[in-house]
């Protein structure tokens, strides 16, 4: 796996809206956030657009991402938000250019699609927080910097203060490259050139706002496609905001039912997903999951 260069003071970070439109003031907040980290923001030409549930046409969104990937003066791409739409432009992106001049692609949720595509051409990507939100706690900031600015392995990842311990669904430990992200995107990309590469990997998943039966269906899809039989372990982050008065409890029961009997280590409750306190996870980089201890450690550097 090709590691992008580490970010340092003065690194130029492109801000790209590859999916949904930004709320009022979102781009300006993102620019200020990049500056607060000591980096130079470069806002995409079309990142302030709106076209229904998208931030612009497919051609506009693809142009911003291609411009950032092809520009040797850009050190990283930070996706402004998720929502929906990243899958629509995957075939229009110059992925070979990313492999020739690797740079960190940072985001989560719908941006899982670009992480999968980057891994498909052998480049590590980064499941991490978005920059546009009103809240950016110190924990998320520190974890972003820990992974993206140091060429040493990050080691065992810490939990936020007062965060409950991760729950063991199935005992054991395993080591392998981290793959995964948003469950909807993992399911939707199966059968495409951008499908997750599960062999020998640690699968990590998060999801938001899905009915428990839809969660069941997507996990069953991964099982039928052979993904769950190929991975060495599973780390589950936030499975949050399930509809209905008992949605979150039923969702937890679905996780037990679909993942607890696979014969591999599984733990749930790690700090990544649709909330403010977020790990930054390097997709494609080796990690060790200890389901008994409820811990996840990065065992090799994420950047070069």
Secondary structure as UniProt FT lines:
FT   TURN            9..10
FT   STRAND          12..16
FT   TURN            24..25
FT   HELIX           26..36
FT   TURN            37..38
FT   STRAND          40..43
FT   TURN            45..48
FT   TURN            52..53
FT   HELIX           58..70
FT   TURN            72..73
FT   STRAND          76..79
FT   HELIX           86..92
FT   HELIX           95..100
FT   STRAND          104..107
FT   HELIX           109..111
FT   HELIX           112..120
FT   TURN            121..122
FT   STRAND          125..127
FT   HELIX           138..148
FT   STRAND          155..156
FT   TURN            161..162
FT   STRAND          167..170
FT   STRAND          173..182
FT   HELIX           183..188
FT   TURN            189..191
FT   TURN            193..194
FT   TURN            199..200
FT   STRAND          202..208
FT   HELIX           212..224
FT   TURN            225..226
FT   HELIX           227..230
FT   STRAND          233..240
FT   TURN            245..246
FT   HELIX           247..259
FT   TURN            260..261
FT   STRAND          265..268
FT   STRAND          281..283
FT   STRAND          286..290
FT   TURN            291..294
FT   STRAND          295..298
//
